[in-house]
């Protein structure tokens, strides 16, 4: 995945339009974008949408952001949507590996109830929305085979730590949030899952979004979340490996394949070692190239 677009789970119109945006995945939201009084209705709308589009060819992946485990609303969310077999669940305000294990148990029960393949529903947590969550980032590795990615967030975290803002005058995240971003990247790498960058809230500034995407890709993120359809083409463009990048990755892989007993190869006058091979293989996986 390159792009994941948030769509309110209580809006038939926005859900229908989201299918034509080009996002690799939709995050149908039952949490922050839905008022408390609208939760029950949003579950119905979301479930019907999942049923309607689940079998459509070429559709994006379908995730549901449920309400956090400590709200008492998660079970009702899952009871409603699991009958329609979403591809995955996005867990907000995750507090570490035990939360993933707990959610995995809940999913397993509902998969059995609805004759879904065991383990077919994957999990992506938003792992830095509380200060405690930041300190638990090292606990995700090995928590569940359902865990396929991890994202971070600065909005709820800023409220939790009492920050006046999470971005400086230049638009970039301030230091506490850069730390959370970096540690999410490390935690995802340690768990051998995808690192997914957080949203860019100023959806009108697409040039800034491009710079933020380029920095995220440079640092190791493979995907970015979006809050507006206009952001999706920029995100997809940045996170799609270019032809030159793919060609170089192929050359590196081929050079090591031709010299399996060596730890270093020379390409175009540059000496490359095994970490370069790892990065090249990752590029080819992202590009879907064997």
N, C-alpha and C positions, 0 to 999 in steps of 0.2 A: 504493500500500500504506500501511496505517496500522500494522499489527502483524505481527511476525515471531516465531513461537514456536519455541524450541529443543526438539527431541525427540531422545532418545538413539536412535542408529541400530541398537542391539542389542536393542531391546525391542519385540516384536510388540504387546504389550498397550498400551504408551504410544503407539505409532504409530497403532494403530487408534482409540484414544480421541481423538487429536489432531484427527481430521477433523471432530469435532462441537463443537469449542471456539469456532469463529468467527474464528480468526486468518486474516488475509489471505494469509499465507505461512507455511509450515512450513520450519524449518531442521533437516534430518535430520543429526544430528551423528555424524561419524566421528572427531572429534578428542578434545577434553578429557573428554567424558562416557563414553568407551569406553577401557577398560584395554588395554594393549599386547597382552595375550594374547587379547583379544576382537576385535581389529581385523578379522581375516579373516571371522569369523562375522558381524560387524556389516555388512560389505560385502554379504554374501549377503542378510541380512535387509532391508537398505535397498533393494537392487536389486529384491527381490521386492515390497516395498511400493510402490515407484515403478511397477512394472509393473501391479500390481493397481488402483491408483487413477488412473493417468495419464489414462484416458479417461472418468473419472466426471464428469458435469456438475456445475458449481458448486463444484468442489473448490478448495482454496487453491492458490496457487502453491507449487511444490515446489523447494526449494533443498537442496543437500547441502554441509555444511561438511566439506571434505576436510582432511587433515593438511597442515601448512605445507610450503612448497617445500623447505626445508632439512632435512626429516626423512627424505627418501628414500622416503616412503610415498605421495606424491601420485599418482604414476603408477599404482600398484596401485589406489588409490581410484577414479581416473578410468576405468581399464580395467574395473572392476566396474560402476560406476553409469551410465556414458554409454550403454550398450546400452539402458537404460530411459528415456533422454531426459528428464533433469530440466530444469526451467525455468532453473535457474541454479546457479552454484557460489559458495559463500561461502569466501573465502580468508582464513585466519587469519594473523596475524603478517606481514602484507604489508609489504614494504620499499620501496614506491614503484612508479612507473609501469613500470619494466622487469619487475617481477614480474607485472603485469597482462598485458603483452605476451607474456611467456613462457607464462603460463597460457592465454592466448588461442590460442597456437600449438598447445599440447597439445589444447585443445578442438577446434580445427579439424581436426586429424588424426582424432580419434575421431568427429567428426560425419561426416566422409567415409567412415570405415569402417562406420558404422552407418546410412548413407543418411539422415542428418538434414540439415536445411537449414543451409547455411553461416552461422554467426553466430547461430544460434537459441538458443544457451546463453549467458546473460548472466552477468556477474561482479559481485559485491559484495565488496570487501575490508574486513577489520577492520584499520584503518590505523595504530593507535597502540599496539600491544601491545609495542613495543620503543622504546627511546629513538631508535634510528636511524630507525625508522618515522616518528616525529614530525618529524624533520628532512627527511624525503623527501616530506612531504605536498604540496609544490608541484609534484611531478613526475607527478601522475596525469592532468592535463589533456592530452587528445590521445593518451593511451597506447593506447586500444583502443575501437572502437565498441561492444564488448560491455559496457563499464563503465556501469552504470546507477545505482549508488548507492555510498555509502561510510558505514561505521560506525566507531566508535571503541570502545576498551575500556580499563578501568583495572586489571583484575585482574593480567594478565600484565605490564602496564607497571609496576605497583608492585613486582613481584618483580625486574624488570629494573633498576630504578633504586635498589633497596634501601630502599624506603619501608616503614615499619612498618605503615601502613594507607593506604587511599586515600579514606577518609571520616572526617570529624570527628565529635565527639560529637553534633552536630545531625543526623547522617545524610547531610549533603551532601558532595560531593567536595571534597577539599582542593585547594589552589592549583595544584600541578603538574598535576593531572588536569583541573581546570577549563581550564587552558591547552590541554591536548591536545583537550578538547572543542571549545573555540572554534576552534582551528586546523583541526580536522576540518570544521567548518561552513564556514570560509573556503575550504578545499580543495575541498569539494563544490561550492560556488558557482562557483569558478574553473573547475571541470571541467564545469559545467552538468549535474550529476547530483543525485540525491536525497541529503539528509543524514539519516542514520538514527541515532537516539539509542541509547546502550548500555543494558544491562539494569539493573534495580533489584533488587539481590540479596535484599533482605528482602521475600520474596513475600507475607508475611502482613500487612504494613502497606500496605493499599490506599489509605489517605488520603495517605500520603507519596508513593506512586506517582502519585497524581493530581496532586499539586503538582509533582512532577518532570516529568510529562508536560506540564503547562500551561506550565512554564518552557521546556521544549524546543520546544514549538509556538510560543510567543512569540518565541523567538530565531531560528527558521527551520527547525528539524527538522520533517520531514513524517511520520515513522514512528518506532516504538520497538520494540526487541527485548524479548521476554519469556522468562522461564525457567520459568514455571508457568502452567497454564491459567487460574487465577483472575485473573491480571493482564490477560488479553486484553480482557475487556469494558470495563475502565477505559481502557485504551489506545485502543481503538476509539472510545469515547465522546469522549475529549479530542481525538483527531485527526480526527474527523468535523466538518467545518464546520457551524455551527449555521444554522438558517433565517435568523436576523437577519444573520449574517455573509455568507451567500450573497446575500441581498437587497441589502445594501450594496455588495458586489462587483459585482453586476449593474448597480446604479445608476452606479457609477464608470465601468464599461466603456461603458455606454450614453451617459454624458455626454461622454466623449472621442470616441466614435463619431459623436456629433452635432456635434462641434466638432473635426474632424481637424486643423485647421491651428493649433490653440492648444496651448500647453504647460501651461496651468493652467485648471481648471474650478472652479466653486463648487457645492457640494452641502451643503444644510442649514446655510448660513452658514459653511462651512469651505472654505478654498482648498486644492485638491489638485493636485499636479503629477504628472509622468510616473512617478516611483517608486511613487506610490500606484496608478497603473494597472497597473504590473508586479505589485504585490502582489495586486491584485484579480484579475488574470488567473490568477495562481498558485492563489488560493483556488478559483476556478471549475474549474480543471483537477483539483485535488484532489477536488472534489465531483462531478466527472464531468458538469459542466454546461457546455453550449456557449453 
